[in-house]
Amino acid sequence: MKIYFLMHTVFGPGGGVLTVVRNLAADLASRHEVEIVSAVRFREEPVHPFPDNVKIRSLVDTRTGRLPRRERKELEEALSAPSTLMPSNEPHRRTYSQATDRALREFMDSVTDGALVGMQPGMNLAVARLGRPEVVKVGEDHRPFEIRHGDLREAMIRELPRLDAFVVLTEDDARQYREVLDPGLRIEVMPNATPAYTGRLSTLENKVVTAGGHLRPKKGFDRLVEAWALVAEQYPDWEVRIFGSGPQEAALERQIDELGLGGKVRLMGYSTRLREEVAESSVFVCSSRIEGYGMVLVEAMSCGVPVVSFDAPSGPASIIHHGVDGYLVPNHDIPALARQIIEVIEMGPDGRRRLAEAGLKNAAERTQPAISARWEQLLTELQEAKRT
């Protein structure tokens, strides 16, 4: 099968979606012809290298200085004209223009078989509107529907039912979309894959709790620090290590000082070896106010570390089996978070090992081969339905 993954661009630093697409495409390319389609190109090579077996296609090269004068002027005019395909509040609307509109129409018309898979809101709409009826058309959103507003929300409700399937990360996301989209649209839950971890598993004996992510309000590390003030009253010999960098760093440092938690809460900075660091701890905590999926929870499980998380919308509850491989705490209930951490501390290594073993099984079901197989099954079913 020929599979096209469509994205805003693959030439920038990207984020979680780009990582997901790169890994999925690389795995599928060992069995299928796979191409990643980037709406725009603005540098010679992508920031993140792609495997040799994955083709990259750029629809519009915005480096106008490389063109003859007349062509440069025409492209610059098209790039400066707003897109009519993309809703006004599409998060990456500035990426799109009349130039990309024209290129998307030409590309979609050229694809007569295989599968078109949009991986971001604007591309989902483009696939729905422009993809040929004989081609499998799929969209995926990596964020909850509740954050989609205005013109984008209206366009999604109107256009997404033209897809053959729509994919989301969690059951909660699926429920939200099923409430507003045409009931005839097939909506599938497909978690992001987590790369396999081959390092040393936790001994579950170190008196260390870890957390990780971008230091910004959404991630709720201030809530973890507040909860730790309660934990430290009973277990002053334990510490929490927070890995990550971001704009909230100074505020968190002040909060740690004000609560007298110096040496008990440590801001460790960004680490390229997060899972190895997590494996040095005995508990992992997710204190996010909102968490689209929560891949870091799966990563912690893959290290053999039990997890405690606020039941934030919408990811943690789709990952954690409460009381089996971790614990969910009512969102915003900081004393409850402290109590749950204390409970896991008091379990001792043997009690934590029971949770960790279940977590390892959970993580294994979310590795790239397992998720790729689910994608293959979905696309094959949709393709066969087209032929009947």
KAZI-V634929 format. One record per helix or strand. SS is the DSSP state (@ for helix, = for strand). FROM is the first residue (numbers start at 1). TO is the last residue. If there is no record, write none. Layout:
ss:SS from:FROM to:TO
ss:SS from:FROM to:TO
This chain:
ss:= from:2 to:7
ss:@ from:16 to:28
ss:= from:33 to:41
ss:= from:55 to:61
ss:@ from:64 to:66
ss:@ from:69 to:80
ss:@ from:93 to:95
ss:@ from:98 to:110
ss:= from:115 to:118
ss:@ from:121 to:130
ss:= from:136 to:140
ss:@ from:145 to:147
ss:@ from:150 to:162
ss:= from:165 to:168
ss:@ from:171 to:180
ss:= from:187 to:189
ss:= from:194 to:194
ss:= from:208 to:212
ss:@ from:217 to:219
ss:@ from:221 to:234
ss:= from:239 to:243
ss:@ from:249 to:258
ss:= from:262 to:262
ss:= from:265 to:269
ss:@ from:274 to:278
ss:= from:283 to:286
ss:= from:290 to:291
ss:@ from:295 to:302
ss:= from:306 to:310
ss:= from:313 to:314
ss:@ from:316 to:319
ss:= from:322 to:322
ss:= from:326 to:329
ss:@ from:334 to:364
ss:= from:367 to:367
ss:@ from:368 to:387
